[in-house]
Amino acid sequence: MDPLIRTLVRFQELSLEVSRLDARLSQIPAEIKAIDEEQGAAAASVARARGSVTEAQKRRRDLERELQDLEGKISKYNDQSRDVKTNEQYRAIMNEIETVRSQIGSVEEKILFAMEDIDTHERVVREEEKAVSARKGEFDARRATLASEKAEVTMERHRAAAERDVAGRDVPPDAMEIYNRMAKMRSGVAMARARDERCSGCNVRVRPQVFADVRKNNQIVQCESCKRILYYLEESPRGESAAEDSAVPSDPA
């Protein structure tokens, strides 16, 4: 294979690798954000449970104040009962006292319910806090894994980009202009393997004379259909074909 064609094939391999690594790097921040949001949601559940405790405690305090007010009324009525002059006045005060005592019973029952709510919500808080604490290690480990992957991918990206740039320096400007134009048009795939008299990029048949020129691998020959730069590789023995094909970039249509 002519050095120019070989270099262009290698340049494309490295360019596609850089693009793949760039795509992966662009995904990592979103994955970290998703972890942060997941952990934030878990923390929010604890906050909600604590809020429920606070509400129940406030309700209990309000009821206890109401109870004190009602007990104050009982005391006031008892004082008034000592000064009444008639049985009718006394019965009226006793009726008021019974009404207030009934209200006291209702408030005391509500206080018990509020205390039960406090116990229930405090138990939920403890369970939620335990769950959040248990998952903190998981969240930290996932972030650490992504941070490690980001560092590795960044190193791979720098290596591939450096090799690509070195390869690009060996390509004449006119050939690089053709390559870049096709790469821009074809999602980064400017080179296509010619195989079985077809362009692997668009699967259109290549005319015999054109295919014969491509087989020489000594000049830039473009597919008459998709305009990709064609190159030719000898068919490998069956046992080696998979390994060889894995070294050649796939050409999406």
BELVEN-V450881 format. One record per helix or strand of 2 or more residues. SS is the DSSP state (H for helix, E for strand). FROM is the first residue (numbers start at 0). TO is the last residue. If there is no record, write none. Layout:
ss:SS from:FROM to:TO
ss:SS from:FROM to:TO
This chain:
ss:H from:2 to:80
ss:H from:86 to:168
ss:H from:172 to:184
ss:E from:190 to:194
ss:E from:197 to:198
ss:H from:207 to:215
ss:E from:220 to:221
ss:E from:228 to:231
ss:H from:237 to:245
